[in-house]
Amino acid sequence: MFRIVNKKKLNDTVTMMDILAPLVAKKAEAGQFIILRVDEEGERIPLTVAGYDRTAGTVQIIFQIVGGTTMLLDKKEAGEFIEDFVGPLGVPTKTEGRKKVCVVGGGVGCAIALPVAQKLHEAGCKVHSVIGFRNKDLVLLEEEFKACSDKFTLVTDDGSYGRQGVVTLPLKEEIERGERFDEIIAIGPLVMMKYVVATAKPYGIPVTVSMNPIMIDGTGMCGGCRLTLVKEDGTRSVKFACVDGPDFNGYEVDFDEAMLRGGAYETFEAGERERVCNLFAKESR
């Protein structure tokens, strides 16, 4: 059993919790994930490590309430317990040796992007953060990103907060102004990451993407996170986001296949996927 030390609502649909798990906290790194069960009858779900405190022995998780298990988890309060909390799993995000990185986060993906930005900042890397949300009510972790960013930009689709537009707009402007990033790290909906890659490709800037959105059981057994990678010479290979990732070279990911097959697990409302795809396509022209 693992005790919930702290609980905080970030907005109407997103909750943050600190879980007392000293052994996990001791080894956890940015980019990794855990698998939890709320109770002994519950399903296993993977959630990304959103932060950790090795001294206190706590691991932070941030989740969106989208199904039965996350609804059940959200009913838990500080001081209560969850059944299982296993990890850390997955390959940590590579941050060593970077001098200037642009971290791009979209929606709940910002919870995954934040510890990466923080780790880069702590290592002395110059961090430019671009985060995007559908509207003002869904904004989260703004102050935390500001604290670890040398430059910070927030956009909303409808312009209700920050700058109106999608994340690729300020990213492209920075690149065209002469910013030369060692790497772009993009974490968010598949369509967002697809267009971040397309934006960076003409300039040859390396892009790392997190395929966390297509993970289901976290072990590779269900096949839901199966991913096709295509190298420059056309060679194709199959990987699993939860076992081989979740980070991958964005230029090799077959996003169209991933969206057709694994996109059902993303948290888009009916009709929302088409709207978002059209929005990114319009901004990228």
Phi, psi and chi 1 to 4 in degrees:
 res  aa     phi    psi   chi1   chi2   chi3   chi4
   1 MET       -  141.8  -58.8  -72.5  -78.7      -
   2 PHE  -126.6  128.0  -63.3   82.4      -      -
   3 ARG   -84.9  138.0 -178.1  163.0   59.6   90.4
   4 ILE   -83.1  112.8  -58.5  169.1      -      -
   5 VAL   -82.6  -37.5  176.7      -      -      -
   6 ASN  -148.0  146.2 -179.3   52.1      -      -
   7 LYS  -137.6  135.8  176.1 -176.0  177.3 -178.4
   8 LYS  -145.1  131.6  179.5 -178.8  179.8 -178.4
   9 LYS   -83.5  122.4  -63.2  -72.0  -69.8 -176.6
  10 LEU   -87.6  -32.4  -61.4 -177.1      -      -
  11 ASN  -159.8 -168.6   59.7   41.4      -      -
  12 ASP   -62.9  -25.3  -70.4  -17.4      -      -
  13 THR  -120.5   -0.8   62.3      -      -      -
  14 VAL  -125.1  132.5  179.0      -      -      -
  15 THR  -126.3  144.1  -59.6      -      -      -
  16 MET  -113.9  137.6  177.9  175.6   69.2      -
  17 MET  -135.0  146.0  -72.9 -179.1  173.6      -
  18 ASP  -107.3  123.6  -66.7  -46.5      -      -
  19 ILE  -110.2  131.6  -49.7  -63.7      -      -
  20 LEU   -76.4  106.0 -175.6   61.4      -      -
  21 ALA  -149.6   75.7      -      -      -      -
  22 PRO   -55.6  -39.9  -24.2   34.1      -      -
  23 LEU   -69.5  -35.2  -65.9  179.7      -      -
  24 VAL   -71.2  -44.1 -178.6      -      -      -
  25 ALA   -60.8  -32.6      -      -      -      -
  26 LYS   -64.2  -31.1 -176.4  178.3 -180.0 -180.0
  27 LYS  -112.0  -13.0  -62.1  -69.3 -174.5  178.3
  28 ALA   -63.0  143.3      -      -      -      -
  29 GLU  -135.5  160.0  -65.6  -69.5  -11.2      -
  30 ALA   -57.1  135.1      -      -      -      -
  31 GLY    98.7  -15.8      -      -      -      -
  32 GLN   -86.7  174.9  -68.3 -174.3  -65.4      -
  33 PHE  -141.0  169.8   64.5   95.3      -      -
  34 ILE  -124.5  166.1   55.1   88.2      -      -
  35 ILE  -120.9  132.0  -69.1  177.6      -      -
  36 LEU  -129.2  158.9   64.0   76.4      -      -
  37 ARG  -127.3  133.6  -77.2 -163.8  -52.5  165.0
  38 VAL   -70.4  -41.3  179.0      -      -      -
  39 ASP  -145.3  175.7   54.9   43.9      -      -
  40 GLU   -68.4  -14.5   60.7 -178.4   12.1      -
  41 GLU   -97.4   -4.2  -58.8  -65.7  -31.2      -
  42 GLY   -82.7  164.5      -      -      -      -
  43 GLU   -80.7  160.7   67.9  172.4  -19.8      -
  44 ARG   -91.5  130.3  -55.5  160.1   63.1 -101.9
  45 ILE  -131.3  142.9   62.0  168.3      -      -
  46 PRO   -88.9  136.8   30.0  -30.2      -      -
  47 LEU  -134.4  137.6  -69.4  174.2      -      -
  48 THR   -71.4  144.0  -57.7      -      -      -
  49 VAL   -68.9  114.0  172.2      -      -      -
  50 ALA   -92.3   -8.9      -      -      -      -
  51 GLY   169.9  167.7      -      -      -      -
  52 TYR  -157.6  153.0   49.7   82.6      -      -
  53 ASP  -130.2  102.0 -173.9  -33.2      -      -
  54 ARG   -66.2  -32.6  -57.0 -160.0 -159.3  -77.7
  55 THR   -68.8  -47.2  -57.9      -      -      -
  56 ALA   -78.8  -16.8      -      -      -      -
  57 GLY    75.6   27.6      -      -      -      -
  58 THR  -113.2  151.1   57.9      -      -      -
  59 VAL  -122.8  134.1  176.5      -      -      -
  60 GLN   -97.7  134.5 -169.8  171.9   89.9      -
  61 ILE  -124.9  148.1   55.2  173.1      -      -
  62 ILE  -131.1  126.5  -65.0  175.4      -      -
  63 PHE  -136.9  150.9   58.3   93.4      -      -
  64 GLN   -98.7  137.4 -172.7  170.1   20.4      -
  65 ILE   -80.8  101.2  -53.4  164.8      -      -
  66 VAL  -128.9   -9.4  -66.4      -      -      -
  67 GLY  -156.6 -173.9      -      -      -      -
  68 GLY   -59.9  -42.9      -      -      -      -
  69 THR   -69.5  -42.9  -62.1      -      -      -
  70 THR   -70.2  -29.4   46.1      -      -      -
  71 MET   -65.8  -41.8  -72.6  177.3   65.4      -
  72 LEU   -66.1  -42.1 -170.0   62.2      -      -
  73 LEU   -63.2  -39.8  179.2   58.5      -      -
  74 ASP   -67.0  -20.8 -170.1   57.9      -      -
  75 LYS   -75.7  -17.9  -69.1  180.0  179.7  178.3
  76 LYS   -71.9  147.5  -66.3  -78.1 -173.3  177.3
  77 GLU  -120.0  165.2  -60.1  -65.0  -21.4      -
  78 ALA   -55.5  135.4      -      -      -      -
  79 GLY    98.8  -19.1      -      -      -      -
  80 GLU   -87.6  176.8  -64.2 -173.9  -68.9      -
  81 PHE  -125.0  153.2  -65.7   81.4      -      -
  82 ILE  -114.7  156.9   58.8  175.8      -      -
  83 GLU   -70.3  -55.0 -174.8   72.3   21.3      -
  84 ASP  -129.5  148.1  -65.2  -37.3      -      -
  85 PHE  -153.1   93.3 -164.0   83.1      -      -
  86 VAL  -110.7  135.6  179.6      -      -      -
  87 GLY   159.7 -168.5      -      -      -      -
  88 PRO   -77.7  148.1   29.8  -34.9      -      -
  89 LEU  -121.7  160.9  -57.3  169.5      -      -
  90 GLY    85.4  171.6      -      -      -      -
  91 VAL   -95.5  126.9 -178.6      -      -      -
  92 PRO   -59.7  151.0  -20.9   32.5      -      -
  93 THR   -66.6  132.8  -60.3      -      -      -
  94 LYS   -78.6  121.2  -64.3  178.2 -178.8  177.9
  95 THR  -125.3   -7.0   56.6      -      -      -
  96 GLU   -67.9  139.6  -62.6   79.1    8.7      -
  97 GLY    80.8   -0.8      -      -      -      -
  98 ARG   -82.0  137.4  -83.1   62.4  169.1  175.2
  99 LYS  -106.3  -31.6  -64.9 -178.2  179.2  179.3
 100 LYS  -147.0  121.3 -176.9 -175.5  -71.8 -172.3
 101 VAL  -132.6  142.1  172.8      -      -      -
 102 CYS  -103.7  119.3 -174.0      -      -      -
 103 VAL  -100.2  121.4  176.8      -      -      -
 104 VAL  -114.9  121.3 -176.9      -      -      -
 105 GLY  -123.2  143.8      -      -      -      -
 106 GLY  -129.9  125.0      -      -      -      -
 107 GLY    58.5 -135.0      -      -      -      -
 108 VAL   -66.6  -17.1 -175.3      -      -      -
 109 GLY   -60.2  -19.3      -      -      -      -
 110 CYS   -62.8  -27.5  -68.0      -      -      -
 111 ALA   -66.2  -28.3      -      -      -      -
 112 ILE   -84.4  -36.4  -50.5  170.3      -      -
 113 ALA   -71.1  -32.6      -      -      -      -
 114 LEU   -58.8  -51.6  177.9   60.9      -      -
 115 PRO   -62.2  -27.6   17.8  -29.7      -      -
 116 VAL   -68.1  -46.7  174.8      -      -      -
 117 ALA   -60.8  -41.0      -      -      -      -
 118 GLN   -64.4  -41.9  -70.2  171.9  -30.4      -
 119 LYS   -66.6  -40.7 -174.1  172.8 -178.7 -179.9
 120 LEU   -63.0  -44.4  -72.8  164.5      -      -
 121 HIS   -60.9  -44.2  177.1   72.3      -      -
 122 GLU   -63.8  -27.6  -70.0  167.4    2.5      -
 123 ALA   -84.5    0.3      -      -      -      -
 124 GLY    91.8    6.9      -      -      -      -
 125 CYS   -76.2  143.2  175.5      -      -      -
 126 LYS   -78.7  123.7  -71.8 -172.3  176.3 -179.9
 127 VAL  -113.6  124.0  178.1      -      -      -
 128 HIS  -106.5  121.2  -71.1 -148.3      -      -
 129 SER  -110.1  133.2  -65.9      -      -      -
 130 VAL  -126.2  116.5  180.0      -      -      -
 131 ILE  -124.0  144.0   61.4  175.5      -      -
 132 GLY  -134.1  148.2      -      -      -      -
 133 PHE  -141.2  163.8  -56.0   90.4      -      -
 134 ARG   -68.9  -42.0 -166.9  168.7   57.3 -163.0
 135 ASN  -156.2  177.1   55.8   52.1      -      -
 136 LYS   -59.3  -36.4 -178.8  178.8 -179.6  179.6
 137 ASP   -66.5  -19.5  -66.9  -22.8      -      -
 138 LEU   -99.6   -0.4  -60.5  178.4      -      -
 139 VAL   -64.7  135.5  171.8      -      -      -
 140 LEU  -146.1  153.3   51.9   87.5      -      -
 141 LEU    62.6   25.3  -56.2  173.7      -      -
 142 GLU   -60.4  -51.1  177.8 -178.2    2.7      -
 143 GLU   -65.4  -35.7  -65.0  -54.7  -42.1      -
 144 GLU   -64.9  -39.8  -71.4   83.3   -8.4      -
 145 PHE   -67.8  -40.7  -91.8  101.7      -      -
 146 LYS   -59.1  -38.6  -74.9 -179.5  178.0  178.9
 147 ALA   -66.6  -23.9      -      -      -      -
 148 CYS  -115.3   14.2   64.8      -      -      -
 149 SER  -118.2  136.4  -57.3      -      -      -
 150 ASP   -77.0  -28.4  -65.2  -84.6      -      -
 151 LYS  -142.1  137.0 -175.3  173.0 -177.2  178.8
 152 PHE  -133.4  133.1  171.4   81.1      -      -
 153 THR  -134.0  132.5  -55.3      -      -      -
 154 LEU  -120.6  132.1 -172.2  153.1      -      -
 155 VAL  -126.3  151.5  -62.2      -      -      -
 156 THR  -129.2  146.4   52.3      -      -      -
 157 ASP   -57.5  -41.3  -67.0   -2.7      -      -
 158 ASP   -97.0    0.0   62.6    0.5      -      -
 159 GLY    75.7   13.2      -      -      -      -
 160 SER   -73.6  -12.5   55.5      -      -      -
 161 TYR  -158.5  144.1 -169.5   66.2      -      -
 162 GLY    65.7 -145.9      -      -      -      -
 163 ARG   -95.6  143.0  178.7  177.7  175.9 -178.8
 164 GLN   -79.8  135.7 -176.8  171.0    9.4      -
 165 GLY   139.0 -171.8      -      -      -      -
 166 VAL  -111.1  166.5  -66.7      -      -      -
 167 VAL   -62.6  -25.2  -66.4      -      -      -
 168 THR   -70.5  -21.3   50.1      -      -      -
 169 LEU   -65.8  -56.8 -175.1   60.2      -      -
 170 PRO   -67.2  -29.1   21.0  -32.0      -      -
 171 LEU   -62.7  -47.4  172.5   63.1      -      -
 172 LYS   -64.5  -38.8 -175.0  175.3 -177.5  179.0
 173 GLU   -62.5  -41.8  -71.5  175.3   -8.9      -
 174 GLU   -63.8  -43.7  -72.6 -157.4   32.1      -
 175 ILE   -63.2  -43.2  -63.9  172.9      -      -
 176 GLU   -69.5  -22.5  -69.8 -178.8  -19.1      -
 177 ARG   -79.2   -4.9  -80.3 -162.4  -62.1  -93.7
 178 GLY   109.4    2.7      -      -      -      -
 179 GLU   -65.5  132.2  -69.9  -71.8    0.1      -
 180 ARG  -120.1   99.8  -70.5  -63.4  174.6  -99.6
 181 PHE   -85.4  142.6  -60.0  109.6      -      -
 182 ASP   -66.3  -30.4  -63.0  -36.1      -      -
 183 GLU  -164.1  151.9 -176.7  178.7   13.6      -
 184 ILE  -113.8  128.9  -63.1  169.4      -      -
 185 ILE  -113.3  114.9  -60.6  176.4      -      -
 186 ALA  -114.2  130.1      -      -      -      -
 187 ILE  -140.0  116.8  -52.8  174.5      -      -
 188 GLY   171.7 -158.6      -      -      -      -
 189 PRO   -58.0  151.8  -23.3   33.8      -      -
 190 LEU   -56.3  -42.3  -61.9 -179.0      -      -
 191 VAL   -64.4  -36.8   61.9      -      -      -
 192 MET   -62.9  -47.7 -175.9 -151.5   85.9      -
 193 MET   -65.3  -36.5  -66.8 -171.1  -71.9      -
 194 LYS   -58.1  -44.8  172.8 -175.1  175.7  178.6
 195 TYR   -79.4  -24.3  -81.2  100.1      -      -
 196 VAL   -64.2  -43.7  167.6      -      -      -
 197 VAL   -60.8  -45.1  171.4      -      -      -
 198 ALA   -62.9  -35.2      -      -      -      -
 199 THR   -67.9  -39.6  -61.6      -      -      -
 200 ALA   -82.0  -24.4      -      -      -      -
 201 LYS   -57.4  -43.9 -171.1  171.8 -176.5  177.9
 202 PRO   -61.3  -19.3  -22.7   35.0      -      -
 203 TYR  -103.6   -2.5  -53.5   93.7      -      -
 204 GLY    68.6   23.4      -      -      -      -
 205 ILE   -83.6  126.4  -56.4  171.1      -      -
 206 PRO   -57.8  138.5  -23.6   34.3      -      -
 207 VAL  -127.4  125.9 -177.4      -      -      -
 208 THR  -106.7  132.8  -65.7      -      -      -
 209 VAL  -121.5  149.5  -63.0      -      -      -
 210 SER  -101.8  122.3  172.2      -      -      -
 211 MET   -93.5   26.9  -60.5  -52.0  -67.6      -
 212 ASN   -53.6  -35.8  176.2  -78.8      -      -
 213 PRO   -59.5  -21.6  -27.0   36.3      -      -
 214 ILE  -100.8    4.6   63.9  172.0      -      -
 215 MET   -76.8  143.9  -65.9 -166.3  -27.8      -
 216 ILE  -126.0  -69.9  -55.3  172.5      -      -
 217 ASP   -92.4  -12.6   75.6  -10.3      -      -
 218 GLY    79.5    6.5      -      -      -      -
 219 THR  -124.1   -9.9   65.5      -      -      -
 220 GLY    88.0   -4.2      -      -      -      -
 221 MET   -73.3  -33.4  -65.0  -63.6  -69.1      -
 222 CYS   -80.1  -22.6   69.2      -      -      -
 223 GLY    81.4   -3.4      -      -      -      -
 224 GLY   -65.4  -26.1      -      -      -      -
 225 CYS  -100.6   18.3   71.4      -      -      -
 226 ARG   -61.3  136.7 -172.0  171.9   71.5 -104.1
 227 LEU  -136.2  132.8 -170.6   66.8      -      -
 228 THR   -95.9  126.0  -60.6      -      -      -
 229 LEU  -108.6  136.9  -58.6 -177.4      -      -
 230 VAL  -123.7  115.9 -175.2      -      -      -
 231 LYS   -80.1  170.7  -65.4 -171.1  177.6  -64.7
 232 GLU   -57.7  -33.9  -75.7 -171.6   48.4      -
 233 ASP   -82.8    4.5   62.0    3.8      -      -
 234 GLY    91.3   -5.5      -      -      -      -
 235 THR   -64.3  130.1  -56.7      -      -      -
 236 ARG  -110.1  143.6  -58.5  171.6   72.6   87.7
 237 SER  -143.3  159.3   61.5      -      -      -
 238 VAL  -113.0  129.6  174.3      -      -      -
 239 LYS  -126.9  171.2  -60.2  -69.0 -177.0  179.5
 240 PHE  -122.4  126.1  -67.3   86.7      -      -
 241 ALA   -57.0  -40.4      -      -      -      -
 242 CYS   -79.6  -22.3   55.4      -      -      -
 243 VAL   -99.3  -47.0  176.1      -      -      -
 244 ASP   -93.4  -10.7  -56.6  -57.9      -      -
 245 GLY  -123.6 -140.7      -      -      -      -
 246 PRO   -84.1   -1.1   27.3  -33.2      -      -
 247 ASP   -87.4  140.2  -70.9  -10.0      -      -
 248 PHE  -144.6  161.0  -66.9   91.4      -      -
 249 ASN   -67.1  116.3  178.4  -13.6      -      -
 250 GLY   -60.3  -28.3      -      -      -      -
 251 TYR   -72.4  -17.9  -67.5  120.2      -      -
 252 GLU   -97.0  -15.5  -63.2 -179.2   -4.9      -
 253 VAL   -75.3  130.3  173.7      -      -      -
 254 ASP   -84.7   87.8 -173.0  -24.8      -      -
 255 PHE   -66.4  -36.4  -78.3  102.1      -      -
 256 ASP   -62.2  -43.2  -68.1  -27.0      -      -
 257 GLU   -65.4  -42.4 -178.8 -168.0   77.4      -
 258 ALA   -62.2  -38.4      -      -      -      -
 259 MET   -71.9  -34.6  -74.6 -169.6  -73.8      -
 260 LEU   -70.2  -39.8  -76.9  172.6      -      -
 261 ARG   -94.7  -47.9 -178.8  173.4   44.7   75.8
 262 GLY   -98.5   -7.3      -      -      -      -
 263 GLY   -64.9  -17.7      -      -      -      -
 264 ALA   -63.0  -18.2      -      -      -      -
 265 TYR   -92.0   -3.6  -55.3  108.1      -      -
 266 GLU   -78.8  156.7  -71.1 -164.7   82.3      -
 267 THR   -93.5   53.1   55.8      -      -      -
 268 PHE   -91.3  139.9  -76.1  116.0      -      -
 269 GLU   -75.9  167.8  -59.9  170.9   -0.2      -
 270 ALA   -55.7  126.4      -      -      -      -
 271 GLY    83.2  -11.2      -      -      -      -
 272 GLU   -72.1  -36.3 -179.5   67.4    3.8      -
 273 ARG   -59.0  -46.1  177.4 -175.2  -58.5  -77.4
 274 GLU   -62.9  -40.3 -177.4  178.0   -0.3      -
 275 ARG   -62.6  -45.1 -174.4 -167.7   71.4   80.8
 276 VAL   -67.2  -42.4  172.8      -      -      -
 277 CYS   -59.3  -44.2  -73.2      -      -      -
 278 ASN   -65.0  -36.2  -69.9  -21.8      -      -
 279 LEU   -66.0  -46.1 -175.8   59.4      -      -
 280 PHE   -65.7  -40.3  -87.3   98.3      -      -
 281 ALA   -62.9  -40.3      -      -      -      -
 282 LYS   -64.5  -45.3  178.0 -178.5  177.8 -179.3
 283 GLU   -69.4  -21.7  -65.9  -75.1    4.8      -
 284 SER   -90.7   -3.8  -61.0      -      -      -
 285 ARG   -72.3      -  -69.6 -168.3 -174.3  109.5
